[in-house]
Amino acid sequence: MTRRNADGAGGAGSAALFGEVLRHYREVALLTQEALAREIPCDRSQVAKIEAGTRVPSDQFAKRCDEVLDTGGVLTRMWGKIDWYPAAQHPDWFERRVEMEAVAVGLREYQEQVVPGLLQTAEYARAIFSRSATGDEVEERVRARLSRQPRFLSDDGPLYVAVLDESCLRTRVGSAEVMRDQCAHLLSIGRRPNIRIQVAPADHFEVVRPRQSMSLIELPDERWVYSESLDHSHFNNEPTAYARYSRTYDVLRADILSAHESAALISDVMEEYEQHGQLRAERGYLDQEQLQRRQRRQLHRNRPRYPRRRPRPGQQEP
C-alpha cells in the first residue's frame, strides 16, 4: 500500500487545486498569508508552499483553515479525497518496511545522526537525497518518503514514539534555514496526541543506547525489530530479540529528557540555527557593502585626472 489515501485514490483534485481553493478562501476573508499563519499557527512559508502546491498539508491544517476561514468544511473534505502521493515508488529493499507501516498499531524508533524519515520536512529530505541524486530522481525520492507520513499524522494515527540522539539535531543537513524549519516541524508534530519525541542529550554519558538506529514495529498479530545497513533492511521477529531491544528502549526513554524537556532543547537548537542564519545574512550584507566600497574606490582611482589650474603670482582665482 504505497498511496496515502486508498479510499480516495480515484477522487478528483490535486495539491495545486487544494492550494488554489485555500488561496481563494483566504483572500475572501481579507487575510494575508502571514495573518492566516498566525491563526493556524504555523510559519508563513508553510502557507505559501501549500498554496503553491509544493507542500502537503496535514489534516489538522485543513481543519484549522476551515475554522479560521469559515469554509463549511470544504478544505477538510478536499484533503480526504486527494491522493497526495500517487504511485509513490520505494526502493525494493525498503518496500517491506513501508507495508508494515501501513498496518502498524505502534512504532517506536531510536535514531542517530539524521532525523527519521517519518519526521522529516520536504526540504530536509531533499537536502539528504541531493547528496547522491539529481533532478527528477531527488523529487521522486522525496515524494516517496513523504508518502509514509500522513497515516501517522492523522487524528487516528498509530502510536509513534521517536527517541532522537542529539546528533540528529546537531548534524547539519542543508542550510541553517532547513535545520531551523526541521526543528520547528518536530515541535509542531510532537504536540500530536499519538506522537512523542524525546531527545537523548550528548552529555548524558551514563545512558545506555542501542548500538545503532533501530525500530520496534508492532503489527496487529506480530512484532518486529527493524534496522538498516547501507542499502539493506534487517528484520527480526524472534520474541527474545524483540523483548531485549524493547527493554533497552524503555530504559533509555526513562533515563533521558521527557517529551516536554526535549521540546525545550529542540527550541533552543532551533533558535541557534535562526541566529546563525541571521548572522550569515548580516555578514552577506556587510560583504556586499565592502565590495561596493572597493568598487567605488576602484572607479575613483581609474577616473581620469585633470590638472588644476593654479593662479600666477599676483592673480586671483575667479
C-alpha positions as CSV (number, residue, x, y, z in Angstrom):
1,M,0.0,0.0,0.0
2,T,2.0,2.9,-1.3
3,R,-0.7,5.5,-1.5
4,R,-1.7,7.8,1.3
5,N,-5.4,7.6,0.6
6,A,-6.5,4.3,-0.8
7,D,-10.2,5.1,-0.4
8,G,-9.9,8.5,-2.1
9,A,-7.4,7.4,-4.8
10,G,-9.9,7.9,-7.5
11,G,-11.1,11.3,-6.2
12,A,-10.7,14.5,-8.2
13,G,-8.3,17.1,-7.2
14,S,-4.6,17.7,-6.7
15,A,-2.2,19.6,-4.4
16,A,-2.3,22.6,-6.7
17,L,-6.1,22.7,-6.7
18,F,-6.2,22.5,-2.9
19,G,-3.8,25.4,-2.9
20,E,-5.9,27.5,-5.2
21,V,-9.0,26.8,-3.1
22,L,-7.2,27.7,0.1
23,R,-5.9,31.0,-1.5
24,H,-9.5,31.8,-2.7
25,Y,-11.0,31.5,0.8
26,R,-8.0,33.3,2.4
27,E,-8.4,36.3,0.0
28,V,-12.2,36.3,0.5
29,A,-11.5,36.6,4.3
30,L,-9.1,39.5,3.6
31,L,-6.2,37.7,5.3
32,T,-2.6,37.7,4.2
33,Q,-0.6,34.5,4.3
34,E,1.2,35.8,7.4
35,A,-2.2,36.6,9.1
36,L,-3.5,33.1,8.4
37,A,-0.3,31.5,9.6
38,R,-0.7,33.3,12.9
39,E,-4.2,31.8,13.3
40,I,-3.2,28.2,12.5
41,P,-0.5,28.7,14.0
42,C,2.4,27.9,11.6
43,D,5.1,29.7,9.6
44,R,4.0,31.9,6.7
45,S,6.3,29.9,4.4
46,Q,4.2,26.8,5.1
47,V,1.0,28.6,4.0
48,A,2.8,29.9,0.9
49,K,4.1,26.4,-0.1
50,I,0.7,24.8,0.4
51,E,-1.0,27.4,-1.7
52,A,1.7,26.8,-4.4
53,G,1.0,23.1,-4.3
54,T,4.6,22.2,-3.3
55,R,3.9,21.1,0.3
56,V,1.4,18.5,1.5
57,P,-0.8,19.9,4.4
58,S,-1.8,17.8,7.3
59,D,-5.5,17.0,8.0
60,Q,-5.2,19.3,11.1
61,F,-4.0,22.2,8.9
62,A,-7.0,21.7,6.6
63,K,-9.4,21.6,9.6
64,R,-7.9,24.7,11.2
65,C,-8.2,26.6,7.9
66,D,-11.8,25.6,7.7
67,E,-12.4,27.0,11.1
68,V,-10.5,30.3,10.6
69,L,-11.8,30.9,7.0
70,D,-15.4,29.6,7.7
71,T,-15.4,27.4,4.7
72,G,-18.1,25.0,5.9
73,G,-15.5,22.1,5.9
74,V,-14.6,22.4,2.2
75,L,-10.9,22.0,2.7
76,T,-11.2,19.0,5.1
77,R,-13.4,17.2,2.5
78,M,-10.9,18.0,-0.3
79,W,-8.0,16.8,1.8
80,G,-9.7,13.4,2.3
81,K,-10.3,13.0,-1.4
82,I,-6.9,14.0,-2.8
83,D,-4.3,11.3,-3.4
84,W,-1.4,13.3,-2.3
85,Y,1.2,10.7,-3.3
86,P,0.0,8.8,-6.4
87,A,2.1,5.7,-7.1
88,A,5.0,6.6,-4.8
89,Q,7.8,4.2,-5.5
90,H,10.1,3.0,-2.7
91,P,13.4,1.0,-3.1
92,D,12.8,-2.7,-3.2
93,W,14.7,-3.3,-0.1
94,F,12.5,-0.8,1.8
95,E,9.1,-1.9,0.5
96,R,8.5,-4.4,3.2
97,R,9.0,-1.7,5.9
98,V,6.5,0.6,4.1
99,E,3.9,-2.3,4.0
100,M,4.4,-2.8,7.8
101,E,3.9,0.9,8.5
102,A,0.6,0.8,6.6
103,V,-0.9,-1.6,9.1
104,A,1.2,-1.0,12.2
105,V,-0.6,-0.3,15.5
106,G,2.6,1.1,17.2
107,L,6.1,2.2,16.2
108,R,9.0,3.1,18.4
109,E,12.3,4.3,16.9
110,Y,15.7,5.2,18.0
111,Q,17.7,7.3,15.6
112,E,21.2,8.7,15.3
113,Q,22.8,11.4,13.1
114,V,19.7,12.2,10.9
115,V,16.0,12.8,11.7
116,P,13.8,9.8,11.0
117,G,12.0,9.8,7.6
118,L,8.6,9.9,9.2
119,L,9.5,13.2,10.9
120,Q,11.4,14.9,8.0
121,T,10.3,18.1,6.2
122,A,10.4,18.1,2.4
123,E,13.3,20.4,2.4
124,Y,15.3,18.3,4.8
125,A,14.6,15.1,2.8
126,R,15.5,17.0,-0.4
127,A,18.9,18.1,1.1
128,I,19.7,14.5,2.1
129,F,18.8,13.0,-1.3
130,S,20.7,15.7,-3.2
131,R,23.9,14.3,-1.8
132,S,23.6,11.2,-4.1
133,A,21.0,12.0,-6.7
134,T,19.9,14.9,-9.0
135,G,16.9,16.3,-10.7
136,D,13.7,14.2,-11.0
137,E,15.3,11.4,-9.0
138,V,15.6,13.6,-6.0
139,E,12.0,14.7,-6.2
140,E,10.8,11.1,-6.7
141,R,12.6,10.0,-3.6
142,V,11.3,13.0,-1.6
143,R,7.7,12.2,-2.7
144,A,8.1,8.6,-1.7
145,R,9.5,9.5,1.7
146,L,6.7,12.0,2.5
147,S,4.1,9.5,1.4
148,R,4.7,7.5,4.5
149,Q,3.9,10.3,6.9
150,P,0.1,11.1,6.6
151,R,-1.1,7.9,8.3
152,F,0.9,8.8,11.4
153,L,-0.1,12.5,11.3
154,S,-3.8,11.7,11.1
155,D,-6.2,12.1,14.0
156,D,-6.5,8.3,14.5
157,G,-2.8,7.6,13.7
158,P,-1.0,4.8,15.4
159,L,1.2,5.4,18.4
160,Y,4.6,6.7,17.3
161,V,7.5,7.3,19.7
162,A,10.8,8.7,18.4
163,V,13.9,8.9,20.5
164,L,16.5,11.1,18.8
165,D,20.1,11.2,19.7
166,E,21.1,14.8,20.0
167,S,23.3,14.3,16.9
168,C,20.0,14.3,14.9
169,L,19.6,18.0,15.8
170,R,23.3,19.0,15.5
171,T,24.2,17.2,12.3
172,R,23.8,19.9,9.6
173,V,21.6,18.8,6.7
174,G,21.3,21.5,4.1
175,S,21.3,25.1,5.3
176,A,20.7,26.7,8.7
177,E,17.2,27.6,7.4
178,V,16.5,23.9,6.6
179,M,17.5,22.9,10.1
180,R,15.5,25.6,11.7
181,D,12.4,24.6,9.8
182,Q,13.0,20.9,10.7
183,C,13.2,21.8,14.4
184,A,10.0,23.8,14.1
185,H,8.4,20.8,12.4
186,L,9.5,18.5,15.3
187,L,8.0,20.9,17.8
188,S,4.7,21.0,15.8
189,I,4.1,17.3,15.3
190,G,5.4,16.5,18.8
191,R,2.2,18.0,20.1
192,R,0.0,15.4,18.4
193,P,-1.7,13.0,20.9
194,N,-0.3,9.9,19.2
195,I,3.3,11.2,18.8
196,R,6.0,11.6,21.4
197,I,9.5,12.9,20.6
198,Q,12.3,12.6,23.1
199,V,16.0,13.6,22.9
200,A,18.9,11.7,24.3
201,P,21.4,14.6,25.1
202,A,25.0,14.1,24.1
203,D,26.3,14.9,27.6
204,H,24.3,12.0,29.2
205,F,27.2,9.7,29.1
206,E,25.7,7.2,31.6
207,V,22.7,6.5,29.3
208,V,22.8,3.0,27.7
209,R,21.8,3.5,24.0
210,P,21.2,0.9,21.3
211,R,24.2,0.0,19.2
212,Q,22.6,1.6,16.1
213,S,19.5,3.2,14.8
214,M,16.6,0.8,15.0
215,S,12.8,0.5,15.1
216,L,10.3,-1.6,17.1
217,I,7.3,-2.3,14.9
218,E,4.1,-3.6,16.4
219,L,1.6,-5.2,14.0
220,P,-1.8,-6.5,14.9
221,D,-0.5,-10.0,15.2
222,E,3.3,-9.9,15.4
223,R,6.2,-7.7,16.5
224,W,9.4,-6.9,14.6
225,V,12.8,-5.4,15.2
226,Y,14.0,-3.4,12.2
227,S,17.4,-2.0,11.3
228,E,19.4,-0.9,8.3
229,S,22.9,-1.3,6.9
230,L,23.7,0.7,3.8
231,D,21.0,-0.3,1.2
232,H,19.7,-3.4,3.1
233,S,16.9,-4.0,5.6
234,H,17.2,-6.3,8.5
235,F,14.0,-7.8,10.1
236,N,13.9,-9.9,13.3
237,N,10.7,-11.3,14.8
238,E,12.3,-13.6,17.4
239,P,10.5,-12.9,20.7
240,T,13.6,-12.9,22.8
241,A,15.3,-10.3,20.5
242,Y,12.2,-8.1,20.5
243,A,12.0,-8.3,24.3
244,R,15.7,-7.5,24.7
245,Y,15.6,-4.4,22.4
246,S,12.2,-3.3,23.9
247,R,13.7,-3.4,27.4
248,T,16.7,-1.4,26.3
249,Y,14.4,1.2,24.6
250,D,12.1,1.6,27.6
251,V,15.0,2.1,30.0
252,L,16.5,4.6,27.5
253,R,13.3,6.6,27.5
254,A,13.2,6.6,31.3
255,D,16.8,7.9,31.6
256,I,16.6,10.8,29.0
257,L,14.7,14.0,28.7
258,S,10.9,13.9,28.9
259,A,8.9,15.0,25.8
260,H,8.4,18.4,27.4
261,E,12.1,18.8,28.3
262,S,13.0,17.6,24.8
263,A,10.8,20.2,23.2
264,A,12.7,22.9,25.2
265,L,16.0,21.6,23.9
266,I,14.8,21.4,20.3
267,S,13.5,25.0,20.7
268,D,16.9,26.1,21.9
269,V,18.7,24.4,18.9
270,M,16.1,26.0,16.6
271,E,17.0,29.4,17.9
272,E,20.7,28.7,17.4
273,Y,20.0,27.9,13.7
274,E,17.9,31.0,13.4
275,Q,20.6,33.2,14.9
276,H,23.2,31.6,12.6
277,G,21.1,32.3,9.6
278,Q,20.6,36.0,10.7
279,L,24.4,36.3,11.2
280,R,25.1,34.9,7.8
281,A,22.5,37.3,6.2
282,E,24.1,40.3,8.1
283,R,27.6,39.1,7.1
284,G,26.4,38.8,3.5
285,Y,25.1,42.4,3.7
286,L,28.4,43.7,5.1
287,D,30.4,41.7,2.5
288,Q,28.2,43.3,-0.2
289,E,28.8,46.8,1.3
290,Q,32.5,46.2,1.4
291,L,32.5,45.1,-2.2
292,Q,30.6,48.1,-3.3
293,R,33.0,50.4,-1.4
294,R,36.0,48.7,-3.1
295,Q,34.3,49.1,-6.5
296,R,33.7,52.8,-5.8
297,R,37.3,53.3,-4.7
298,Q,38.5,51.5,-7.8
299,L,36.3,53.7,-10.0
300,H,37.7,56.8,-8.3
301,R,41.3,55.7,-8.9
302,N,40.6,54.9,-12.5
303,R,38.8,58.2,-13.2
304,P,41.0,60.5,-15.4
305,R,42.6,63.3,-13.5
306,Y,42.8,66.8,-14.9
307,P,45.5,69.2,-13.8
308,R,44.2,72.0,-11.7
309,R,45.0,75.5,-12.9
310,R,46.9,77.4,-10.3
311,P,46.9,81.2,-10.4
312,R,50.1,83.1,-11.3
313,P,51.7,85.4,-8.8
314,G,49.5,88.4,-8.4
315,Q,46.5,86.8,-9.9
316,Q,43.3,85.7,-8.1
317,E,41.3,82.7,-8.8
318,P,38.0,83.5,-10.5
